[in-house]
Structures are given as C-alpha cells and as structure tokens.
Amino acid sequence: MTHVLEITTLTPAPGRTAADFVEANKDIDAYLARQPGYRWRNIAVREDGTVVDIVAWDSEEQARTSAAGIMTEMASSPVHDTIDHTTVDWRVIEVLHTA
C-alpha cells in the first residue's frame, strides 16, 4: 500500500523558537491523531532554525483534508502564533519506497 508524506517547512515567528512551535502543537497533535489515515508525525529543526514538520498519511486526500481542518477547525490553535506564515512551504508527496 502506498502512502504520502505531508512535508512542511517554516521559520518560527519573530521572538519564537522551534521549541515554542512544538509546545504549541499539543492540540494539533490530538487533532491529527483523530483524523482518518493518520500514521505518524515527526518535527525536526535544521541548523539554521528552520522547522521541518513531516506527517505520514494513507492518502493525499486525507492529508489535504486534515490540513484544511488545521486552518479552519483548528484556527484558534496557539500554534498559528508561533509561525512566520510568509516562510511556510507545504507539500504532499507520494512515497515511492519504504525499507
């Protein structure tokens, strides 16, 4: 069975850190865990402070539906205040190989 990865990169908002972003994601983590097709999530930070947020889904449709919910249903989440929204790069890509 194929699956997809939702890969988001972003810079924390001015005065915020990657750790602030992670802390503010508690409600988003709970939201994701309730979504159909959710597999797992990992958040990492590059040396330059860029946050890399990777979520695995069963399908592209499920990834896109969940992302839309984060912007609507979860619009009041504190996570949105921790992000410099001008830096967000969001993509959904199909996994070709898993070992």
C-alpha positions in Angstrom: 0.0 0.0 0.0 1.4 3.4 -0.9 1.1 6.4 1.3 2.0 10.0 1.3 4.1 12.4 3.3 2.9 15.9 4.2 6.1 17.9 4.5 6.0 21.5 5.8 9.0 23.7 6.4 8.7 27.0 8.2 10.5 29.6 10.3 9.3 30.4 13.8 7.7 33.8 14.2 10.0 36.6 15.4 10.9 36.0 19.1 9.7 32.4 18.9 11.8 29.2 18.7 11.3 25.7 17.3 10.7 24.5 20.9 7.8 27.1 21.1 6.4 25.7 17.9 6.5 22.1 19.3 4.9 23.2 22.6 2.1 25.0 20.8 1.3 21.9 18.8 -0.3 19.8 21.6 -3.9 20.4 20.3 -2.8 19.9 16.7 -1.2 16.5 17.7 -4.5 15.5 19.3 -6.4 16.7 16.2 -4.2 14.8 13.8 -4.5 11.6 15.8 -8.2 11.7 15.3 -8.0 12.0 11.5 -8.6 9.1 9.2 -5.5 7.9 7.5 -3.1 9.5 10.0 0.1 7.3 10.6 2.7 9.4 12.4 4.3 12.8 12.8 7.9 14.0 13.3 9.0 17.6 13.9 12.7 18.4 13.4 14.8 21.5 13.3 17.6 22.3 10.9 20.9 24.0 11.9 19.5 27.4 10.6 16.4 27.2 12.8 14.0 26.0 10.0 11.3 23.7 11.3 10.6 20.6 9.3 7.2 19.0 10.1 6.5 15.6 8.4 3.2 13.8 8.7 2.5 10.4 7.1 -0.9 9.7 5.7 -2.6 6.8 3.9 -3.7 9.1 1.1 -3.2 12.6 -0.4 -6.9 13.3 0.0 -6.6 12.6 3.8 -3.6 14.8 4.1 -5.3 17.7 2.3 -8.5 17.3 4.3 -6.6 17.4 7.6 -4.5 20.4 6.5 -7.7 22.3 5.6 -9.1 21.5 9.1 -5.9 22.9 10.7 -6.7 26.2 9.0 -10.4 26.2 9.8 -11.5 23.9 12.7 -8.2 24.5 14.4 -7.8 28.2 13.5 -7.7 29.2 17.2 -4.8 26.9 18.0 -1.9 28.7 19.6 0.4 27.1 17.0 -0.5 29.7 14.4 1.1 32.5 16.5 4.4 30.6 16.6 4.8 30.6 12.8 6.2 33.2 10.4 3.5 32.5 7.8 5.5 34.1 5.0 8.0 31.3 5.2 5.7 28.2 5.1 6.3 25.7 2.3 3.7 22.9 2.4 3.8 19.9 0.1 2.2 16.4 -0.1 4.3 13.8 -1.9 3.8 10.2 -2.6 6.2 7.7 -1.0 7.9 5.6 -3.6 9.9 3.2 -1.4 9.9 2.2 2.3 12.6 -0.1 3.7 
